[in-house]
Amino acid sequence: MTDAEYQAILLSIKLATLSCLILLVLGTPLAWWLARSPSKLKHVVEAVVALPIVLPPTVLGFYLLIGFAPNSFLGKWWLAITGSQLAFSFSGLVFASCLYSLPFVVQPIQSAFKQIEPGILDAAKVLRMPRWKQLLSVELPLAKSGFIVAMVLGFAHTLGEFGVVLMIGGNIPGETQVIAIALFDHVESLNFAAAHRLALVLLGFSFIALLLTYGFSGAKRRVGSVGVKF
């Protein structure tokens, strides 16, 4: 494997890790609100969160590219505070990846919050537990299965991105060239041996992610069957 391929793999892992951490921090309160709020706007917000699942990546990438342009509000703001442009940079990839992988992190956590038995929450209210303490001491521990699934899916989904990262970051080795882009380059140049190497890396990551997700879900069901709740 070449140094450029190693760079692409490490850059992809860095992008997936950073995006996943940001989404866990920002997505957790959003998921909690979606699970608990009686607001009529909740369904609108849910639709917006889920939009990247059905929206073609090139469409999302195109509008993000316009939004990241140096003459746009966001582009000017970023240029003013960092001195560098947002488009065709690693920072731009992080922004785009967080938006593109948002539903894969928010939805599992939202589902885990919804599955918490109302009686447990009622007991916390009877004990007059402050809302913040109820969230930290009761709801977050009980929703840990959703967080694990969210981390695995968010990481794996970001790792395999192609359309969005190509539109936003281009193909700059060491800066924006992730595994999927490097794989595409190898296919275009008919270097199928190198393409196989990178394809197997992505295949391995994807399989491990699914194995962890289904394995953890199975363990959760077995533990739940003897009366222990997550």
Buried (B, 14 or more C-beta within 10 A) or exposed (E): EEEBBEBBBEBBBBBBBBBBBBBBEBBBEBBBBBBBEEEEEBEEBBEEBBBBEEBEBEBBBBEBBEBBBEEBEBBBEBBEEEEEBBBBBBBBBBBBBBBBBBBBBBBBBBBBBEBBEEEEBEEBEEEEBEEEEBBEEBBBEBBEBBBBBBBBBBBBBBBBBBBBBBBBBBBEBEBBBBBBBBBBBBBEEEEEEBBEBBBEBBEEBBEEBEEBBEEBEEEBEEEEEEEEEB
